[in-house]
Amino acid sequence: MGELDAGKQETAHCARRRRILHGAGVLREAWAAGVVLAGVSAGAICWFEQGLTDSFDGDLRPLQCLGFLAGSCCPHFDGDAARRPTYHKFVRSGELLPGGCHR
């Protein structure tokens, strides 16, 4: 069993790169083979169905991700004053799936 750590990267860049690899089936094959997929911040968001990001214009907004893990991910949920209320607003409106949050 191996490990693939997405690290901490800029979210939009991370998601684009992961989609390219995912399109080729590389990541799904690795995951199915028991490779641990990990990451923090943008590296964590990419594995979920959706995430909350500020990568595009500095404003927080939903991002479609790879979908290996159900729901959404909101990094910096309790470290950035705007994240928690914005995340809850998008979940209530149905623009983001409920999910997990981390520091």
N, C-alpha and C positions, 0 to 999 in steps of 0.2 A: 504494500500500500504506500502511495506517495502523498505529496502535498502540493497544492498550487495556491500560493498566497498572493492575492491581488494587491496586497499592500494598501497604501493610502495614496490615492491618485485623484486628479481632477475628474469629477463624475462623468461629464459628457464624453471626455476622451476615453475613459475606462469603459463606458457602456458601448461606444462604437467599436473599440478593439475586441471586446468580449463578443459582440454580435457577429463580427467577422469569424472569429474562432468557433462560435456556437453554430453558425451557418454551415460550417464544414463538419460539424458533429464532434469536433475534437474535445470540447469541454464536457459534453454529455457522455461521451465514451469514457473519459477519464473518471467522471463522477460515478458512472455505472460500475467501473472497475474498482471502486473503493478509494479513489484519490480524494483526499480532504481538500475541499475548496474553501478558502478563507480570505479574509481581508478586513480592513477597518476603513471607516468613512466611505469614500466612493468604492473602495474595494469590498465593502460589505453590501452596499446597495445593489451592486450588479447581479448578485445571485437571486434576488427576490423578483416577484412579478412587477413591483413598482417601488419607487423611492421618492423622497423629497430632496430636491437639489437646488442649489443657487448657482449652478455652473454656467448658465447661458447669459444672463444679463444682471446677475446679482440678486434678482428677486427669487424667492422660494416658489417652486412649482413642481408638480408631479412629473415623473420620468418613467417611461416604460422600460423595464429591464429584462433580464434573461428568463425569469420565471422558473428557475430550479426550485426555489422555495416559495411557498404560498404566501400571499399577502404583501404588505409593504414594509419598508425599512426607513427609519428616520434617524440618521446619525446626528450627533450633537443635540439630541432632544432636550437634554437638561443643561447643556453648556452654552446655548445660544438663546437669548430671551425670545426671539421671534419664532423659533422652531416649534415649540410645543403648541401655541395657539394656532399657528398656521397649519400644522399637521392635523390637529383636531378639526379645523375648518374644512380641510379637503376631505377628510374621512366622513364628516357629517354630510357634506354635499354629494358624496358618492364618487368624487373625482380620484380618490385614493382608497384602496382596499385597507381594511384594518390590518394591523400587523405589529411588528416589534420595533422598539426604539432602543438606541444605545448611546452611550456617552461618547 
